Amino acid sequence: MTIEPFLATRSRSYVEDSDGWTLRLANGGFGAQFEHTFIVTKGAPIVLTD
């Protein structure tokens, strides 16, 4: 499972470029995205990223 928080200034939404991959802030501003990947188990989760 992956959680991908996206932090942004001046925009609350994004638009997708025609390449189907690139995201841009709808109202401009600065944005940062990062990713946390983990495995769900019956016990504690296994975190794969720092």
PyMOL Python script that loads the backbone (N, CA, C, O; Angstrom):
from pymol import cmd

cmd.read_pdbstr("""\
ATOM      1  N   MET A   1       0.854  -1.149   0.000  1.00  0.00           N
ATOM      2  CA  MET A   1       0.000   0.000   0.000  1.00  0.00           C
ATOM      3  C   MET A   1       0.909   1.223   0.000  1.00  0.00           C
ATOM      4  O   MET A   1       1.990   1.202   0.588  1.00  0.00           O
ATOM      5  N   THR A   2       0.467   2.280  -0.658  1.00  0.00           N
ATOM      6  CA  THR A   2       1.250   3.508  -0.712  1.00  0.00           C
ATOM      7  C   THR A   2       0.376   4.690  -0.340  1.00  0.00           C
ATOM      8  O   THR A   2      -0.768   4.795  -0.783  1.00  0.00           O
ATOM      9  N   ILE A   3       0.919   5.572   0.471  1.00  0.00           N
ATOM     10  CA  ILE A   3       0.275   6.843   0.800  1.00  0.00           C
ATOM     11  C   ILE A   3       1.145   7.937   0.203  1.00  0.00           C
ATOM     12  O   ILE A   3       2.354   7.963   0.433  1.00  0.00           O
ATOM     13  N   GLU A   4       0.539   8.845  -0.565  1.00  0.00           N
ATOM     14  CA  GLU A   4       1.293   9.893  -1.240  1.00  0.00           C
ATOM     15  C   GLU A   4       0.751  11.267  -0.858  1.00  0.00           C
ATOM     16  O   GLU A   4      -0.094  11.818  -1.564  1.00  0.00           O
ATOM     17  N   PRO A   5       1.232  11.827   0.260  1.00  0.00           N
ATOM     18  CA  PRO A   5       0.791  13.171   0.633  1.00  0.00           C
ATOM     19  C   PRO A   5       1.281  14.201  -0.386  1.00  0.00           C
ATOM     20  O   PRO A   5       2.369  14.071  -0.946  1.00  0.00           O
ATOM     21  N   PHE A   6       0.472  15.208  -0.609  1.00  0.00           N
ATOM     22  CA  PHE A   6       0.809  16.284  -1.536  1.00  0.00           C
ATOM     23  C   PHE A   6       0.563  17.599  -0.803  1.00  0.00           C
ATOM     24  O   PHE A   6      -0.568  17.892  -0.415  1.00  0.00           O
ATOM     25  N   LEU A   7       1.605  18.382  -0.615  1.00  0.00           N
ATOM     26  CA  LEU A   7       1.499  19.670   0.060  1.00  0.00           C
ATOM     27  C   LEU A   7       1.570  20.777  -0.977  1.00  0.00           C
ATOM     28  O   LEU A   7       2.379  20.707  -1.902  1.00  0.00           O
ATOM     29  N   ALA A   8       0.730  21.804  -0.836  1.00  0.00           N
ATOM     30  CA  ALA A   8       0.686  22.857  -1.847  1.00  0.00           C
ATOM     31  C   ALA A   8       0.383  24.214  -1.233  1.00  0.00           C
ATOM     32  O   ALA A   8      -0.251  24.318  -0.183  1.00  0.00           O
ATOM     33  N   THR A   9       0.854  25.253  -1.919  1.00  0.00           N
ATOM     34  CA  THR A   9       0.491  26.629  -1.572  1.00  0.00           C
ATOM     35  C   THR A   9      -0.377  27.182  -2.692  1.00  0.00           C
ATOM     36  O   THR A   9      -0.192  26.809  -3.851  1.00  0.00           O
ATOM     37  N   ARG A  10      -1.301  28.046  -2.379  1.00  0.00           N
ATOM     38  CA  ARG A  10      -2.153  28.783  -3.318  1.00  0.00           C
ATOM     39  C   ARG A  10      -3.133  27.939  -4.118  1.00  0.00           C
ATOM     40  O   ARG A  10      -3.937  28.506  -4.858  1.00  0.00           O
ATOM     41  N   SER A  11      -3.111  26.639  -4.011  1.00  0.00           N
ATOM     42  CA  SER A  11      -4.040  25.788  -4.769  1.00  0.00           C
ATOM     43  C   SER A  11      -4.564  24.668  -3.887  1.00  0.00           C
ATOM     44  O   SER A  11      -3.858  24.144  -3.026  1.00  0.00           O
ATOM     45  N   ARG A  12      -5.824  24.315  -4.125  1.00  0.00           N
ATOM     46  CA  ARG A  12      -6.426  23.191  -3.422  1.00  0.00           C
ATOM     47  C   ARG A  12      -6.727  22.047  -4.373  1.00  0.00           C
ATOM     48  O   ARG A  12      -7.249  21.010  -3.964  1.00  0.00           O
ATOM     49  N   SER A  13      -6.397  22.237  -5.647  1.00  0.00           N
ATOM     50  CA  SER A  13      -6.628  21.179  -6.625  1.00  0.00           C
ATOM     51  C   SER A  13      -5.509  21.196  -7.663  1.00  0.00           C
ATOM     52  O   SER A  13      -4.678  22.103  -7.692  1.00  0.00           O
ATOM     53  N   TYR A  14      -5.509  20.185  -8.503  1.00  0.00           N
ATOM     54  CA  TYR A  14      -4.463  20.049  -9.505  1.00  0.00           C
ATOM     55  C   TYR A  14      -5.090  19.746 -10.857  1.00  0.00           C
ATOM     56  O   TYR A  14      -6.266  19.393 -10.949  1.00  0.00           O
ATOM     57  N   VAL A  15      -4.290  19.889 -11.897  1.00  0.00           N
ATOM     58  CA  VAL A  15      -4.682  19.491 -13.246  1.00  0.00           C
ATOM     59  C   VAL A  15      -3.634  18.513 -13.761  1.00  0.00           C
ATOM     60  O   VAL A  15      -2.454  18.620 -13.425  1.00  0.00           O
ATOM     61  N   GLU A  16      -4.065  17.571 -14.566  1.00  0.00           N
ATOM     62  CA  GLU A  16      -3.167  16.561 -15.120  1.00  0.00           C
ATOM     63  C   GLU A  16      -2.763  16.962 -16.538  1.00  0.00           C
ATOM     64  O   GLU A  16      -3.617  17.325 -17.346  1.00  0.00           O
ATOM     65  N   ASP A  17      -1.469  16.898 -16.841  1.00  0.00           N
ATOM     66  CA  ASP A  17      -0.973  17.196 -18.181  1.00  0.00           C
ATOM     67  C   ASP A  17      -1.376  16.098 -19.156  1.00  0.00           C
ATOM     68  O   ASP A  17      -1.812  15.020 -18.752  1.00  0.00           O
ATOM     69  N   SER A  18      -1.225  16.384 -20.434  1.00  0.00           N
ATOM     70  CA  SER A  18      -1.627  15.435 -21.481  1.00  0.00           C
ATOM     71  C   SER A  18      -0.799  14.153 -21.481  1.00  0.00           C
ATOM     72  O   SER A  18      -1.195  13.166 -22.102  1.00  0.00           O
ATOM     73  N   ASP A  19       0.365  14.153 -20.781  1.00  0.00           N
ATOM     74  CA  ASP A  19       1.171  12.934 -20.729  1.00  0.00           C
ATOM     75  C   ASP A  19       0.571  11.883 -19.793  1.00  0.00           C
ATOM     76  O   ASP A  19       1.056  10.753 -19.737  1.00  0.00           O
ATOM     77  N   GLY A  20      -0.491  12.256 -19.054  1.00  0.00           N
ATOM     78  CA  GLY A  20      -1.158  11.316 -18.158  1.00  0.00           C
ATOM     79  C   GLY A  20      -0.406  11.039 -16.875  1.00  0.00           C
ATOM     80  O   GLY A  20      -0.787  10.142 -16.123  1.00  0.00           O
ATOM     81  N   TRP A  21       0.656  11.786 -16.604  1.00  0.00           N
ATOM     82  CA  TRP A  21       1.502  11.530 -15.444  1.00  0.00           C
ATOM     83  C   TRP A  21       1.766  12.794 -14.633  1.00  0.00           C
ATOM     84  O   TRP A  21       1.696  12.775 -13.404  1.00  0.00           O
ATOM     85  N   THR A  22       2.069  13.884 -15.319  1.00  0.00           N
ATOM     86  CA  THR A  22       2.462  15.132 -14.669  1.00  0.00           C
ATOM     87  C   THR A  22       1.250  15.841 -14.083  1.00  0.00           C
ATOM     88  O   THR A  22       0.231  16.001 -14.755  1.00  0.00           O
ATOM     89  N   LEU A  23       1.365  16.271 -12.815  1.00  0.00           N
ATOM     90  CA  LEU A  23       0.325  17.049 -12.160  1.00  0.00           C
ATOM     91  C   LEU A  23       0.843  18.460 -11.918  1.00  0.00           C
ATOM     92  O   LEU A  23       2.000  18.653 -11.545  1.00  0.00           O
ATOM     93  N   ARG A  24      -0.024  19.442 -12.135  1.00  0.00           N
ATOM     94  CA  ARG A  24       0.315  20.838 -11.883  1.00  0.00           C
ATOM     95  C   ARG A  24      -0.768  21.441 -10.993  1.00  0.00           C
ATOM     96  O   ARG A  24      -1.932  21.045 -11.055  1.00  0.00           O
ATOM     97  N   LEU A  25      -0.367  22.402 -10.166  1.00  0.00           N
ATOM     98  CA  LEU A  25      -1.335  23.063  -9.297  1.00  0.00           C
ATOM     99  C   LEU A  25      -2.269  23.924 -10.147  1.00  0.00           C
ATOM    100  O   LEU A  25      -1.815  24.658 -11.025  1.00  0.00           O
ATOM    101  N   ALA A  26      -3.554  23.833  -9.887  1.00  0.00           N
ATOM    102  CA  ALA A  26      -4.556  24.515 -10.697  1.00  0.00           C
ATOM    103  C   ALA A  26      -4.430  26.037 -10.635  1.00  0.00           C
ATOM    104  O   ALA A  26      -4.673  26.714 -11.634  1.00  0.00           O
ATOM    105  N   ASN A  27      -4.056  26.579  -9.484  1.00  0.00           N
ATOM    106  CA  ASN A  27      -3.967  28.028  -9.316  1.00  0.00           C
ATOM    107  C   ASN A  27      -2.543  28.511  -9.141  1.00  0.00           C
ATOM    108  O   ASN A  27      -2.322  29.608  -8.627  1.00  0.00           O
ATOM    109  N   GLY A  28      -1.572  27.715  -9.558  1.00  0.00           N
ATOM    110  CA  GLY A  28      -0.175  28.087  -9.380  1.00  0.00           C
ATOM    111  C   GLY A  28       0.282  27.830  -7.954  1.00  0.00           C
ATOM    112  O   GLY A  28      -0.426  27.181  -7.185  1.00  0.00           O
ATOM    113  N   GLY A  29       1.443  28.326  -7.597  1.00  0.00           N
ATOM    114  CA  GLY A  29       1.994  28.124  -6.265  1.00  0.00           C
ATOM    115  C   GLY A  29       3.072  27.050  -6.289  1.00  0.00           C
ATOM    116  O   GLY A  29       3.525  26.634  -7.356  1.00  0.00           O
ATOM    117  N   PHE A  30       3.473  26.611  -5.118  1.00  0.00           N
ATOM    118  CA  PHE A  30       4.505  25.597  -4.977  1.00  0.00           C
ATOM    119  C   PHE A  30       3.895  24.308  -4.438  1.00  0.00           C
ATOM    120  O   PHE A  30       2.971  24.343  -3.625  1.00  0.00           O
ATOM    121  N   GLY A  31       4.409  23.188  -4.888  1.00  0.00           N
ATOM    122  CA  GLY A  31       3.901  21.904  -4.423  1.00  0.00           C
ATOM    123  C   GLY A  31       5.024  20.921  -4.170  1.00  0.00           C
ATOM    124  O   GLY A  31       6.088  20.999  -4.783  1.00  0.00           O
ATOM    125  N   ALA A  32       4.776  20.000  -3.266  1.00  0.00           N
ATOM    126  CA  ALA A  32       5.732  18.934  -2.968  1.00  0.00           C
ATOM    127  C   ALA A  32       4.940  17.652  -2.726  1.00  0.00           C
ATOM    128  O   ALA A  32       3.909  17.667  -2.053  1.00  0.00           O
ATOM    129  N   GLN A  33       5.426  16.557  -3.273  1.00  0.00           N
ATOM    130  CA  GLN A  33       4.780  15.264  -3.126  1.00  0.00           C
ATOM    131  C   GLN A  33       5.837  14.278  -2.648  1.00  0.00           C
ATOM    132  O   GLN A  33       6.984  14.324  -3.094  1.00  0.00           O
ATOM    133  N   PHE A  34       5.452  13.396  -1.750  1.00  0.00           N
ATOM    134  CA  PHE A  34       6.350  12.337  -1.320  1.00  0.00           C
ATOM    135  C   PHE A  34       5.537  11.077  -1.105  1.00  0.00           C
ATOM    136  O   PHE A  34       4.307  11.106  -1.130  1.00  0.00           O
ATOM    137  N   GLU A  35       6.214   9.998  -0.898  1.00  0.00           N
ATOM    138  CA  GLU A  35       5.538   8.707  -0.892  1.00  0.00           C
ATOM    139  C   GLU A  35       6.025   7.839   0.262  1.00  0.00           C
ATOM    140  O   GLU A  35       7.218   7.802   0.563  1.00  0.00           O
ATOM    141  N   HIS A  36       5.099   7.147   0.898  1.00  0.00           N
ATOM    142  CA  HIS A  36       5.414   6.156   1.922  1.00  0.00           C
ATOM    143  C   HIS A  36       4.794   4.837   1.479  1.00  0.00           C
ATOM    144  O   HIS A  36       3.596   4.771   1.203  1.00  0.00           O
ATOM    145  N   THR A  37       5.604   3.794   1.410  1.00  0.00           N
ATOM    146  CA  THR A  37       5.125   2.481   0.988  1.00  0.00           C
ATOM    147  C   THR A  37       5.253   1.506   2.156  1.00  0.00           C
ATOM    148  O   THR A  37       6.280   1.469   2.833  1.00  0.00           O
ATOM    149  N   PHE A  38       4.212   0.725   2.384  1.00  0.00           N
ATOM    150  CA  PHE A  38       4.246  -0.237   3.478  1.00  0.00           C
ATOM    151  C   PHE A  38       3.423  -1.464   3.123  1.00  0.00           C
ATOM    152  O   PHE A  38       2.595  -1.443   2.212  1.00  0.00           O
ATOM    153  N   ILE A  39       3.673  -2.532   3.867  1.00  0.00           N
ATOM    154  CA  ILE A  39       2.939  -3.784   3.696  1.00  0.00           C
ATOM    155  C   ILE A  39       2.023  -3.959   4.899  1.00  0.00           C
ATOM    156  O   ILE A  39       2.457  -3.846   6.045  1.00  0.00           O
ATOM    157  N   VAL A  40       0.767  -4.232   4.630  1.00  0.00           N
ATOM    158  CA  VAL A  40      -0.212  -4.474   5.693  1.00  0.00           C
ATOM    159  C   VAL A  40      -0.115  -5.947   6.093  1.00  0.00           C
ATOM    160  O   VAL A  40      -0.177  -6.836   5.245  1.00  0.00           O
ATOM    161  N   THR A  41       0.040  -6.192   7.400  1.00  0.00           N
ATOM    162  CA  THR A  41       0.111  -7.561   7.920  1.00  0.00           C
ATOM    163  C   THR A  41      -0.936  -7.737   9.003  1.00  0.00           C
ATOM    164  O   THR A  41      -1.636  -6.786   9.351  1.00  0.00           O
ATOM    165  N   LYS A  42      -1.051  -8.928   9.534  1.00  0.00           N
ATOM    166  CA  LYS A  42      -1.961  -9.164  10.655  1.00  0.00           C
ATOM    167  C   LYS A  42      -1.448  -8.508  11.919  1.00  0.00           C
ATOM    168  O   LYS A  42      -2.230  -8.225  12.827  1.00  0.00           O
ATOM    169  N   GLY A  43      -0.149  -8.262  11.998  1.00  0.00           N
ATOM    170  CA  GLY A  43       0.461  -7.596  13.146  1.00  0.00           C
ATOM    171  C   GLY A  43       0.783  -6.152  12.791  1.00  0.00           C
ATOM    172  O   GLY A  43      -0.067  -5.425  12.277  1.00  0.00           O
ATOM    173  N   ALA A  44       2.004  -5.749  13.065  1.00  0.00           N
ATOM    174  CA  ALA A  44       2.449  -4.392  12.771  1.00  0.00           C
ATOM    175  C   ALA A  44       2.755  -4.265  11.282  1.00  0.00           C
ATOM    176  O   ALA A  44       3.185  -5.233  10.655  1.00  0.00           O
ATOM    177  N   PRO A  45       2.536  -3.067  10.705  1.00  0.00           N
ATOM    178  CA  PRO A  45       2.862  -2.879   9.291  1.00  0.00           C
ATOM    179  C   PRO A  45       4.378  -2.927   9.079  1.00  0.00           C
ATOM    180  O   PRO A  45       5.152  -2.646   9.994  1.00  0.00           O
ATOM    181  N   ILE A  46       4.785  -3.284   7.869  1.00  0.00           N
ATOM    182  CA  ILE A  46       6.194  -3.266   7.485  1.00  0.00           C
ATOM    183  C   ILE A  46       6.397  -2.043   6.602  1.00  0.00           C
ATOM    184  O   ILE A  46       5.851  -1.976   5.501  1.00  0.00           O
ATOM    185  N   VAL A  47       7.175  -1.078   7.075  1.00  0.00           N
ATOM    186  CA  VAL A  47       7.424   0.152   6.334  1.00  0.00           C
ATOM    187  C   VAL A  47       8.586  -0.070   5.383  1.00  0.00           C
ATOM    188  O   VAL A  47       9.669  -0.474   5.809  1.00  0.00           O
ATOM    189  N   LEU A  48       8.372   0.191   4.092  1.00  0.00           N
ATOM    190  CA  LEU A  48       9.403  -0.036   3.086  1.00  0.00           C
ATOM    191  C   LEU A  48      10.175   1.226   2.732  1.00  0.00           C
ATOM    192  O   LEU A  48      11.239   1.144   2.118  1.00  0.00           O
ATOM    193  N   THR A  49       9.662   2.383   3.106  1.00  0.00           N
ATOM    194  CA  THR A  49      10.349   3.655   2.821  1.00  0.00           C
ATOM    195  C   THR A  49      10.586   4.414   4.110  1.00  0.00           C
ATOM    196  O   THR A  49       9.887   4.202   5.101  1.00  0.00           O
ATOM    197  N   ASP A  50      11.555   5.282   4.099  1.00  0.00           N
ATOM    198  CA  ASP A  50      11.850   6.122   5.284  1.00  0.00           C
ATOM    199  C   ASP A  50      11.227   7.481   5.149  1.00  0.00           C
ATOM    200  O   ASP A  50      11.368   8.316   6.043  1.00  0.00           O
TER     201      ASP A  50
END
""", "prot")
cmd.dss("prot")
cmd.show_as("cartoon", "prot")
cmd.util.cbc("prot")
cmd.orient("prot")
